């Protein structure tokens, strides 16, 4: 492990970047699994891209993150940054809108609760 991350004065920085890469991979995995579990109709009803497009985007992000986590690529690699940004956009923008729909139909909640 020391040979992979290097030794000397830059070792703490190497461990920090490894932790950053692993954290980004966890976020990308979470986003991909969440998109798999959501119904396809919810994406269209929320006015977002289709589920297939999001699964493609997040699948590529997952593969890039897995490669980075396995081989220790730099977290500032442009592909790693793009993969993390895609997962973050899904989790921050798309997921809250899609989460409102349950079991393929719109929520049965009125403005003051279920009815």
N, CA, C and O atoms as a MOPAC input file, in Angstrom:
PM7 MOZYME 1SCF
protein

 N      0.81600 1    -1.18400 1     0.00000 1
 C      0.00000 1     0.00000 1     0.00000 1
 C      0.86900 1     1.26000 1     0.00000 1
 O      0.53200 1     2.25300 1    -0.64500 1
 N      1.97700 1     1.21300 1     0.72100 1
 C      2.85100 1     2.37700 1     0.76100 1
 C      3.45000 1     2.62700 1    -0.61100 1
 O      3.63200 1     3.77600 1    -1.01300 1
 N      3.75900 1     1.55300 1    -1.33500 1
 C      4.31500 1     1.71600 1    -2.67100 1
 C      3.30100 1     2.33100 1    -3.62400 1
 O      3.67000 1     3.10200 1    -4.50900 1
 N      2.04900 1     2.00200 1    -3.45500 1
 C      1.00700 1     2.53200 1    -4.32100 1
 C      0.76500 1     4.01300 1    -4.04400 1
 O      0.63200 1     4.80400 1    -4.97800 1
 N      0.71000 1     4.38500 1    -2.79100 1
 C      0.40900 1     5.76500 1    -2.43300 1
 C      1.64800 1     6.62500 1    -2.29600 1
 O      1.55100 1     7.85000 1    -2.22900 1
 N      2.77800 1     6.01300 1    -2.25600 1
 C      4.00500 1     6.79200 1    -2.11900 1
 C      4.33300 1     7.01100 1    -0.64900 1
 O      3.48000 1     6.84900 1     0.22400 1
 N      5.52300 1     7.36500 1    -0.40300 1
 C      5.94200 1     7.61900 1     0.95600 1
 C      6.46400 1     9.03100 1     1.07900 1
 O      6.39700 1     9.81400 1     0.13200 1
 N      6.96900 1     9.34500 1     2.21900 1
 C      7.57800 1    10.64400 1     2.41400 1
 C      6.57900 1    11.71800 1     2.78000 1
 O      5.54700 1    11.46200 1     3.40100 1
 N      6.91900 1    12.92300 1     2.37800 1
 C      6.15600 1    14.09700 1     2.79400 1
 C      4.76500 1    14.14800 1     2.17100 1
 O      3.86700 1    14.77800 1     2.72900 1
 N      4.57100 1    13.49800 1     1.02900 1
 C      3.28100 1    13.58000 1     0.34600 1
 C      2.32700 1    12.44300 1     0.71000 1
 O      1.22600 1    12.37700 1     0.16200 1
 N      2.71100 1    11.56000 1     1.60400 1
 C      1.86500 1    10.43100 1     1.97500 1
 C      0.51700 1    10.87100 1     2.55600 1
 O     -0.50300 1    10.29500 1     2.17900 1
 N      0.46200 1    11.85900 1     3.45200 1
 C     -0.86000 1    12.27600 1     3.96000 1
 C     -1.76100 1    12.81700 1     2.85300 1
 O     -2.97300 1    12.60000 1     2.87500 1
 N     -1.18700 1    13.50700 1     1.90400 1
 C     -1.96900 1    14.02700 1     0.78400 1
 C     -2.48900 1    12.88800 1    -0.09200 1
 O     -3.61400 1    12.94800 1    -0.58900 1
 N     -1.68400 1    11.86700 1    -0.27700 1
 C     -2.10700 1    10.70800 1    -1.06000 1
 C     -3.26900 1     9.99500 1    -0.37100 1
 O     -4.21600 1     9.57200 1    -1.03400 1
 N     -3.20500 1     9.86000 1     0.94400 1
 C     -4.30400 1     9.23700 1     1.68600 1
 C     -5.56800 1    10.10200 1     1.62100 1
 O     -6.67800 1     9.57700 1     1.53400 1
 N     -5.40000 1    11.39700 1     1.66400 1
 C     -6.55100 1    12.29400 1     1.55000 1
 C     -7.23600 1    12.12700 1     0.19700 1
 O     -8.46200 1    12.04400 1     0.13000 1
 N     -6.45300 1    12.07700 1    -0.88200 1
 C     -7.03000 1    11.91700 1    -2.21500 1
 C     -7.66300 1    10.54100 1    -2.39300 1
 O     -8.66200 1    10.40600 1    -3.09900 1
 N     -7.09400 1     9.53000 1    -1.76400 1
 C     -7.71100 1     8.20200 1    -1.81000 1
 C     -9.06200 1     8.22300 1    -1.09900 1
 O    -10.03200 1     7.65000 1    -1.59600 1
 N     -9.13300 1     8.87500 1     0.04900 1
 C    -10.39500 1     8.98900 1     0.77000 1
 C    -11.41700 1     9.78700 1    -0.04000 1
 O    -12.60400 1     9.45900 1    -0.04300 1
 N    -10.96300 1    10.81600 1    -0.71200 1
 C    -11.84000 1    11.62200 1    -1.56000 1
 C    -12.37600 1    10.80000 1    -2.73000 1
 O    -13.55200 1    10.90700 1    -3.07900 1
 N    -11.53100 1     9.99400 1    -3.32700 1
 C    -11.94800 1     9.12700 1    -4.43000 1
 C    -12.96800 1     8.10400 1    -3.95700 1
 O    -13.95900 1     7.85900 1    -4.64300 1
 N    -12.74000 1     7.50400 1    -2.79700 1
 C    -13.68200 1     6.51200 1    -2.26500 1
 C    -15.01600 1     7.15600 1    -1.89000 1
 O    -16.07100 1     6.55900 1    -2.10200 1
 N    -14.97700 1     8.36200 1    -1.33700 1
 C    -16.22000 1     9.06900 1    -0.99800 1
 C    -17.01500 1     9.40100 1    -2.25700 1
 O    -18.23900 1     9.27100 1    -2.26800 1
 N    -16.33500 1     9.82300 1    -3.30700 1
 C    -17.01600 1    10.10400 1    -4.57800 1
 C    -17.62900 1     8.83600 1    -5.13900 1
 O    -18.73100 1     8.87300 1    -5.68600 1
 N    -16.93500 1     7.71500 1    -5.01300 1
 C    -17.47900 1     6.44100 1    -5.49500 1
 C    -18.73100 1     6.04400 1    -4.72000 1
 O    -19.67500 1     5.51200 1    -5.30500 1
 N    -18.75200 1     6.29100 1    -3.42900 1
 C    -19.94100 1     5.99200 1    -2.62300 1
 C    -21.12100 1     6.83600 1    -3.09500 1
 O    -22.23500 1     6.32500 1    -3.20500 1
 N    -20.90000 1     8.10500 1    -3.37300 1
 C    -21.97100 1     8.98500 1    -3.85700 1
 C    -22.47000 1     8.51400 1    -5.21900 1
 O    -23.67600 1     8.49800 1    -5.46400 1
 N    -21.56000 1     8.13600 1    -6.09900 1
 C    -21.95600 1     7.66100 1    -7.42500 1
 C    -22.73100 1     6.35200 1    -7.34200 1
 O    -23.68700 1     6.14900 1    -8.09000 1
 N    -22.32800 1     5.47200 1    -6.44500 1
 C    -23.04500 1     4.21100 1    -6.24800 1
 C    -24.43800 1     4.46700 1    -5.70400 1
 O    -25.40600 1     3.86600 1    -6.17000 1
 N    -24.54900 1     5.34600 1    -4.73300 1
 C    -25.84600 1     5.68600 1    -4.14000 1
 C    -26.79700 1     6.24500 1    -5.20200 1
 O    -27.96100 1     5.84900 1    -5.26500 1
 N    -26.30800 1     7.14800 1    -6.02100 1
 C    -27.14300 1     7.75400 1    -7.05900 1
 C    -27.59800 1     6.70500 1    -8.06900 1
 O    -28.76000 1     6.71300 1    -8.47600 1
 N    -26.71500 1     5.81200 1    -8.47900 1
 C    -27.05400 1     4.79000 1    -9.47000 1
 C    -28.09000 1     3.81900 1    -8.91400 1
 O    -29.06100 1     3.49600 1    -9.59900 1
 N    -27.89800 1     3.35400 1    -7.69600 1
 C    -28.85800 1     2.42300 1    -7.09100 1
 C    -30.19800 1     3.10200 1    -6.87300 1
 O    -31.24200 1     2.48400 1    -7.07900 1
 N    -30.18900 1     4.35000 1    -6.46300 1
 C    -31.44300 1     5.07400 1    -6.26100 1
 C    -32.20200 1     5.22800 1    -7.57700 1
 O    -33.42300 1     5.07400 1    -7.60800 1
 N    -31.49600 1     5.52900 1    -8.65100 1
 C    -32.15700 1     5.68300 1    -9.95200 1
 C    -32.74700 1     4.36000 1   -10.42800 1
 O    -33.79300 1     4.35100 1   -11.07500 1
 N    -32.09900 1     3.25600 1   -10.12000 1
 C    -32.62600 1     1.94500 1   -10.50100 1
 C    -33.95500 1     1.67900 1    -9.80100 1
 O    -34.86400 1     1.10500 1   -10.40000 1
 N    -34.07600 1     2.08600 1    -8.55400 1
 C    -35.26100 1     1.75500 1    -7.77000 1
 C    -36.46200 1     2.65100 1    -8.04400 1
 O    -37.57000 1     2.33000 1    -7.61300 1
 N    -36.27900 1     3.74500 1    -8.73800 1
 C    -37.38600 1     4.67400 1    -8.99300 1
 C    -38.18000 1     4.25000 1   -10.22000 1
 O    -37.59900 1     3.73400 1   -11.17500 1
 N    -39.50600 1     4.45700 1   -10.21700 1
 C    -40.31300 1     4.09000 1   -11.39400 1
 C    -40.04500 1     5.02100 1   -12.56400 1
 O    -39.77500 1     6.20700 1   -12.37400 1
 N    -40.12000 1     4.48000 1   -13.77200 1
 C    -39.82100 1     5.25100 1   -14.98200 1
 C    -40.81000 1     6.39300 1   -15.18200 1
 O    -40.43900 1     7.45400 1   -15.68300 1
 N    -42.06700 1     6.18400 1   -14.79400 1
 C    -43.07700 1     7.21800 1   -14.98400 1
 C    -42.79300 1     8.44900 1   -14.13500 1
 O    -43.19200 1     9.55600 1   -14.49700 1
 N    -42.12400 1     8.27400 1   -13.03500 1
 C    -41.84800 1     9.38600 1   -12.13200 1
 C    -40.91300 1    10.40900 1   -12.77700 1
 O    -41.03600 1    11.60700 1   -12.52400 1
 N    -39.98700 1     9.94500 1   -13.60400 1
 C    -39.04300 1    10.85500 1   -14.25400 1
 C    -39.77900 1    11.77100 1   -15.22300 1
 O    -39.53900 1    12.97800 1   -15.25000 1
 N    -40.68100 1    11.18800 1   -16.02300 1
 C    -41.43700 1    11.98900 1   -16.98000 1
 C    -42.40700 1    12.91500 1   -16.26500 1
 O    -42.56800 1    14.07000 1   -16.65900 1
 N    -43.05600 1    12.41900 1   -15.21600 1
 C    -44.01800 1    13.24000 1   -14.47900 1
 C    -43.33600 1    14.40600 1   -13.76400 1
 O    -43.95100 1    15.45400 1   -13.56200 1
 N    -42.09200 1    14.23200 1   -13.38700 1
 C    -41.35500 1    15.30400 1   -12.71300 1
 C    -40.75100 1    16.29100 1   -13.70600 1
 O    -40.18700 1    17.30900 1   -13.30300 1
 N    -40.86400 1    15.99700 1   -15.00700 1
 C    -40.31200 1    16.90200 1   -16.01400 1
 C    -38.81000 1    16.78100 1   -16.16100 1
 O    -38.14700 1    17.73500 1   -16.56900 1
 N    -38.26900 1    15.63100 1   -15.83800 1
 C    -36.82100 1    15.40200 1   -15.94000 1
 C    -36.53100 1    14.49900 1   -17.13100 1
 O    -37.45500 1    14.03900 1   -17.80200 1
 N    -35.26100 1    14.24400 1   -17.39500 1
 C    -34.88900 1    13.31000 1   -18.44900 1
 C    -35.44500 1    11.92700 1   -18.11900 1
 O    -35.81400 1    11.65900 1   -16.97600 1
 N    -35.50400 1    11.06200 1   -19.10900 1
 C    -36.06800 1     9.73500 1   -18.89000 1
 C    -35.17600 1     8.90400 1   -17.97300 1
 O    -34.00500 1     9.21500 1   -17.75500 1
 N    -35.76700 1     7.84700 1   -17.44900 1
 C    -35.02200 1     6.96000 1   -16.56500 1
 C    -33.86900 1     6.30800 1   -17.31000 1
 O    -32.79100 1     6.13100 1   -16.74100 1
 N    -34.07400 1     5.94500 1   -18.57600 1
 C    -33.00200 1     5.31200 1   -19.35300 1
 C    -31.79700 1     6.23800 1   -19.48700 1
 O    -30.65400 1     5.80000 1   -19.35900 1
 N    -32.05200 1     7.50200 1   -19.74100 1
 C    -30.93600 1     8.45400 1   -19.87200 1
 C    -30.19700 1     8.59100 1   -18.54900 1
 O    -28.96600 1     8.59100 1   -18.52300 1
 N    -30.93900 1     8.70900 1   -17.44700 1
 C    -30.28000 1     8.83900 1   -16.14600 1
 C    -29.52800 1     7.56700 1   -15.77300 1
 O    -28.45800 1     7.63700 1   -15.16700 1
 N    -30.07700 1     6.40300 1   -16.12700 1
 C    -29.34900 1     5.16500 1   -15.84100 1
 C    -28.07200 1     5.07400 1   -16.66700 1
 O    -27.05600 1     4.56900 1   -16.18700 1
 N    -28.11600 1     5.55500 1   -17.89600 1
 C    -26.90900 1     5.57400 1   -18.71700 1
 C    -25.86000 1     6.52000 1   -18.13100 1
 O    -24.69200 1     6.15400 1   -17.99800 1
 N    -26.28100 1     7.72900 1   -17.78500 1
 C    -25.35500 1     8.71300 1   -17.21200 1
 C    -24.75800 1     8.20200 1   -15.90000 1
 O    -23.54500 1     8.25400 1   -15.69700 1
 N    -25.62000 1     7.71000 1   -15.01800 1
 C    -25.14400 1     7.26200 1   -13.70900 1
 C    -24.38400 1     5.94200 1   -13.79000 1
 O    -23.50500 1     5.68200 1   -12.96800 1
 N    -24.71400 1     5.11100 1   -14.77000 1
 C    -23.95600 1     3.87600 1   -14.97700 1
 C    -22.53400 1     4.16500 1   -15.40400 1
 O    -21.59200 1     3.54000 1   -14.91600 1
 N    -22.37600 1     5.11900 1   -16.32100 1
 C    -21.03100 1     5.52100 1   -16.73600 1
 C    -20.28500 1     6.15200 1   -15.55700 1
 O    -19.09800 1     5.89300 1   -15.35900 1
 N    -20.98200 1     6.97700 1   -14.77800 1
 C    -20.35400 1     7.58300 1   -13.59400 1
 C    -19.92500 1     6.51200 1   -12.59600 1
 O    -18.85900 1     6.61500 1   -11.98800 1
 N    -20.75600 1     5.48600 1   -12.42800 1
 C    -20.42300 1     4.38200 1   -11.52000 1
 C    -19.16700 1     3.65000 1   -11.99000 1
 O    -18.29000 1     3.34200 1   -11.18400 1
 N    -19.07900 1     3.37200 1   -13.28400 1
 C    -17.91700 1     2.66200 1   -13.81800 1
 C    -16.64900 1     3.50400 1   -13.66300 1
 O    -15.59700 1     2.98100 1   -13.29400 1
 N    -16.74700 1     4.78700 1   -13.94000 1
 C    -15.58800 1     5.67300 1   -13.77500 1
 C    -15.17200 1     5.72800 1   -12.30400 1
 O    -13.98300 1     5.68900 1   -11.98800 1
 N    -16.16100 1     5.81800 1   -11.40200 1
 C    -15.85200 1     5.83600 1    -9.97800 1
 C    -15.25600 1     4.53100 1    -9.49000 1
 O    -14.35300 1     4.53500 1    -8.65400 1
 N    -15.75500 1     3.40200 1   -10.00900 1
 C    -15.20600 1     2.10200 1    -9.62100 1
 C    -13.76700 1     1.95700 1   -10.09300 1
 O    -12.91900 1     1.43200 1    -9.37100 1
 N    -13.49600 1     2.42500 1   -11.30800 1
 C    -12.12400 1     2.38100 1   -11.81700 1
 C    -11.20800 1     3.24100 1   -10.95200 1
 O    -10.10100 1     2.82900 1   -10.60500 1
 N    -11.67400 1     4.43100 1   -10.60900 1
 C    -10.86300 1     5.30800 1    -9.77100 1
 C    -10.62200 1     4.73400 1    -8.38800 1
 O     -9.52900 1     4.86000 1    -7.83800 1
 N    -11.65200 1     4.09800 1    -7.82400 1
 C    -11.49800 1     3.50700 1    -6.49000 1
 C    -10.58600 1     2.28500 1    -6.52300 1
 O     -9.82300 1     2.05300 1    -5.58500 1
 N    -10.66100 1     1.50800 1    -7.59000 1
 C     -9.85600 1     0.29100 1    -7.67300 1
 C     -8.38800 1     0.57400 1    -7.99000 1
 O     -7.49200 1    -0.06200 1    -7.43500 1
 N     -8.15400 1     1.53200 1    -8.88600 1
 C     -6.79200 1     1.77600 1    -9.33700 1
 C     -6.17900 1     3.04900 1    -8.77800 1
 O     -5.03700 1     3.37800 1    -9.09700 1
 N     -6.92000 1     3.76500 1    -7.95300 1
 C     -6.36000 1     4.93200 1    -7.29300 1
 C     -6.03800 1     6.08200 1    -8.21500 1
 O     -5.02000 1     6.75100 1    -8.03700 1
 N     -6.89300 1     6.32900 1    -9.20800 1
 C     -6.63100 1     7.46500 1   -10.07300 1
 C     -6.86700 1     8.75100 1    -9.30700 1
 O     -7.50000 1     8.75700 1    -8.25100 1
 N     -6.36600 1     9.80300 1    -9.83600 1
 C     -6.47000 1    11.09900 1    -9.18400 1
 C     -7.92100 1    11.57500 1    -9.15700 1
 O     -8.61000 1    11.48000 1   -10.17300 1
 N     -8.40100 1    12.08400 1    -8.02100 1
 C     -9.77900 1    12.55700 1    -7.95400 1
 C     -9.99900 1    13.85200 1    -8.72400 1
 O    -11.14200 1    14.26800 1    -8.91000 1
 N     -8.93300 1    14.49100 1    -9.17300 1
 C     -9.09300 1    15.70200 1    -9.97400 1
 C     -9.02700 1    15.38700 1   -11.46800 1
 O     -9.00200 1    16.29600 1   -12.29800 1
 N     -9.00100 1    14.10700 1   -11.80400 1
 C     -9.09900 1    13.69400 1   -13.19100 1
 C    -10.43600 1    14.19600 1   -13.72600 1
 O    -11.45100 1    14.11200 1   -13.03400 1
 N    -10.44600 1    14.71100 1   -14.93900 1
 C    -11.63800 1    15.35900 1   -15.47900 1
 C    -12.81400 1    14.38100 1   -15.56800 1
 O    -13.95800 1    14.78700 1   -15.36000 1
 N    -12.56300 1    13.11900 1   -15.86800 1
 C    -13.64800 1    12.14600 1   -15.91700 1
 C    -14.20700 1    11.86400 1   -14.52500 1
 O    -15.41600 1    11.70000 1   -14.36200 1
 N    -13.34300 1    11.80700 1   -13.53700 1
 C    -13.80700 1    11.57000 1   -12.17200 1
 C    -14.64400 1    12.74700 1   -11.67600 1
 O    -15.65400 1    12.55500 1   -10.99900 1
 N    -14.22900 1    13.94000 1   -12.00700 1
 C    -14.99000 1    15.13200 1   -11.61700 1
 C    -16.34700 1    15.14300 1   -12.31300 1
 O    -17.36400 1    15.43600 1   -11.68500 1
 N    -16.36800 1    14.82700 1   -13.60800 1
 C    -17.62400 1    14.79200 1   -14.35400 1
 C    -18.56200 1    13.72300 1   -13.80300 1
 O    -19.77000 1    13.94600 1   -13.71800 1
 N    -18.02300 1    12.57000 1   -13.43100 1
 C    -18.84800 1    11.50100 1   -12.86400 1
 C    -19.45300 1    11.93600 1   -11.53400 1
 O    -20.63000 1    11.68400 1   -11.27800 1
 N    -18.66600 1    12.58200 1   -10.69300 1
 C    -19.18600 1    13.04100 1    -9.41400 1
 C    -20.24300 1    14.12200 1    -9.60100 1
 O    -21.25800 1    14.12400 1    -8.90500 1
 N    -20.01100 1    15.03700 1   -10.53300 1
 C    -20.97200 1    16.11000 1   -10.78900 1
 C    -22.29400 1    15.53600 1   -11.28700 1
 O    -23.35800 1    16.00400 1   -10.88100 1
 N    -22.24500 1    14.53000 1   -12.15900 1
 C    -23.46700 1    13.89900 1   -12.65100 1
 C    -24.25500 1    13.26200 1   -11.51100 1
 O    -25.47500 1    13.41200 1   -11.43500 1
 N    -23.56000 1    12.55400 1   -10.62700 1
 C    -24.22900 1    11.92900 1    -9.48700 1
 C    -24.79400 1    12.98400 1    -8.54100 1
 O    -25.88900 1    12.81800 1    -8.00400 1
 N    -24.05300 1    14.06200 1    -8.33900 1
 C    -24.52400 1    15.12800 1    -7.45600 1
 C    -25.75000 1    15.82400 1    -8.02900 1
 O    -26.67300 1    16.15700 1    -7.28600 1
 N    -25.77500 1    16.04700 1    -9.33000 1
 C    -26.94500 1    16.66900 1    -9.95800 1
 C    -28.16100 1    15.77600 1    -9.78900 1
 O    -29.25100 1    16.25800 1    -9.48100 1
 N    -27.98000 1    14.47700 1    -9.98900 1
 C    -29.10900 1    13.56000 1    -9.79200 1
 C    -29.61700 1    13.62700 1    -8.35300 1
 O    -30.82100 1    13.74800 1    -8.12400 1
 N    -28.71100 1    13.54900 1    -7.39000 1
 C    -29.12300 1    13.49200 1    -5.98800 1
 C    -29.73700 1    14.79800 1    -5.49700 1
 O    -30.62900 1    14.77800 1    -4.64800 1
 N    -29.27800 1    15.92300 1    -6.01300 1
 C    -29.74900 1    17.21600 1    -5.53000 1
 C    -30.98100 1    17.71700 1    -6.29400 1
 O    -31.87200 1    18.32700 1    -5.70200 1
 N    -31.03100 1    17.46300 1    -7.58900 1
 C    -32.09800 1    18.02000 1    -8.41700 1
 C    -33.17500 1    17.00700 1    -8.78400 1
 O    -34.36300 1    17.28000 1    -8.61200 1
 N    -32.77900 1    15.85100 1    -9.28200 1
 C    -33.74300 1    14.89000 1    -9.81000 1
 C    -34.36400 1    14.04600 1    -8.70500 1
 O    -35.58100 1    13.86600 1    -8.68300 1
 N    -33.56600 1    13.53200 1    -7.80200 1
 C    -34.06100 1    12.61600 1    -6.76900 1
 C    -35.19000 1    13.20800 1    -5.92800 1
 O    -36.17900 1    12.51400 1    -5.69800 1
 N    -35.09700 1    14.45500 1    -5.45700 1
 C    -36.21800 1    14.98300 1    -4.66100 1
 C    -37.53500 1    15.04100 1    -5.44000 1
 O    -38.60000 1    14.82300 1    -4.86200 1
 N    -37.47600 1    15.33000 1    -6.73200 1
 C    -38.69400 1    15.40500 1    -7.53700 1
 C    -39.25400 1    14.01700 1    -7.81800 1
 O    -40.46500 1    13.80500 1    -7.75900 1
 N    -38.37500 1    13.08300 1    -8.11900 1
 C    -38.80000 1    11.72400 1    -8.46400 1
 C    -39.26600 1    10.96800 1    -7.22300 1
 O    -40.12100 1    10.08700 1    -7.31600 1
 N    -38.71300 1    11.30600 1    -6.07800 1
 C    -39.05100 1    10.61200 1    -4.84100 1
 C    -40.49200 1    10.85100 1    -4.40900 1
 O    -41.04500 1    10.07000 1    -3.63400 1
 N    -41.10200 1    11.91800 1    -4.90100 1
 C    -42.48200 1    12.22200 1    -4.53600 1
 C    -43.45900 1    11.19100 1    -5.08400 1
 O    -44.56500 1    11.05700 1    -4.56200 1
 N    -43.07300 1    10.46300 1    -6.12100 1
 C    -43.94600 1     9.48300 1    -6.74500 1
 C    -43.65900 1     8.10900 1    -6.17700 1
 O    -42.50100 1     7.71900 1    -6.02800 1
 N    -44.70700 1     7.38000 1    -5.86200 1
 C    -44.55800 1     6.06200 1    -5.26200 1
 C    -45.29000 1     5.02900 1    -6.11800 1
 O    -46.40800 1     5.26900 1    -6.57400 1
 N    -44.65500 1     3.89000 1    -6.32700 1
 C    -45.25500 1     2.75800 1    -7.03800 1
 C    -45.77500 1     3.11900 1    -8.41700 1
 O    -46.80200 1     2.58600 1    -8.84000 1
 N    -45.11600 1     3.98400 1    -9.11200 1
 C    -45.47900 1     4.29800 1   -10.46900 1
 C    -46.65700 1     5.22600 1   -10.62900 1
 O    -47.09900 1     5.45600 1   -11.75400 1
 N    -47.18000 1     5.76600 1    -9.55400 1
 C    -48.28500 1     6.72100 1    -9.66900 1
 C    -47.94300 1     7.94300 1    -8.84400 1
 O    -47.06700 1     7.90400 1    -7.98000 1
 N    -48.62900 1     9.00500 1    -9.11600 1
 C    -48.36600 1    10.23100 1    -8.38400 1
 C    -48.74500 1    10.09000 1    -6.93000 1
 O    -49.49800 1     9.18900 1    -6.56200 1
 N    -48.24200 1    10.94900 1    -6.12800 1
 C    -48.57100 1    10.90900 1    -4.71800 1
 C    -50.04000 1    11.18800 1    -4.49100 1
 O    -50.63000 1    12.00900 1    -5.19400 1
 N    -50.63600 1    10.52300 1    -3.52800 1
 C    -52.05400 1    10.72800 1    -3.23500 1
 C    -52.23100 1    11.75500 1    -2.12700 1
 O    -53.25900 1    11.77500 1    -1.45000 1
 N    -51.24900 1    12.58800 1    -1.94900 1
 C    -51.32500 1    13.58400 1    -0.91200 1
 C    -51.92000 1    14.86500 1    -1.42800 1
 O    -51.58600 1    15.33500 1    -2.51500 1
 N    -52.80300 1    15.41900 1    -0.63600 1
 C    -53.33500 1    16.73400 1    -0.94100 1
 C    -52.41800 1    17.78900 1    -0.36100 1
 O    -51.32500 1    17.46600 1     0.10500 1
 N    -52.83400 1    19.03300 1    -0.37800 1
 C    -51.96700 1    20.08500 1     0.13800 1
 C    -51.76200 1    20.01600 1     1.64600 1
 O    -50.81400 1    20.59900 1     2.17300 1
 N    -52.66500 1    19.29000 1     2.35600 1
 C    -52.57000 1    19.21900 1     3.82200 1
 C    -52.35000 1    17.79600 1     4.32000 1
 O    -52.50100 1    17.54000 1     5.51400 1
 N    -52.00200 1    16.87800 1     3.45300 1
 C    -51.76200 1    15.51300 1     3.87100 1
 C    -52.52500 1    14.53200 1     3.01100 1
 O    -53.14800 1    14.92600 1     2.02400 1
 N    -52.48600 1    13.24400 1     3.37400 1
 C    -53.14900 1    12.21800 1     2.54700 1
 C    -54.65800 1    12.35700 1     2.58400 1
 O    -55.23300 1    12.75100 1     3.59900 1
 N    -55.30100 1    12.02700 1     1.45700 1
 C    -56.75300 1    12.02700 1     1.37300 1
 C    -57.26100 1    11.01700 1     0.41300 1
 O    -58.47200 1    10.89300 1     0.23000 1

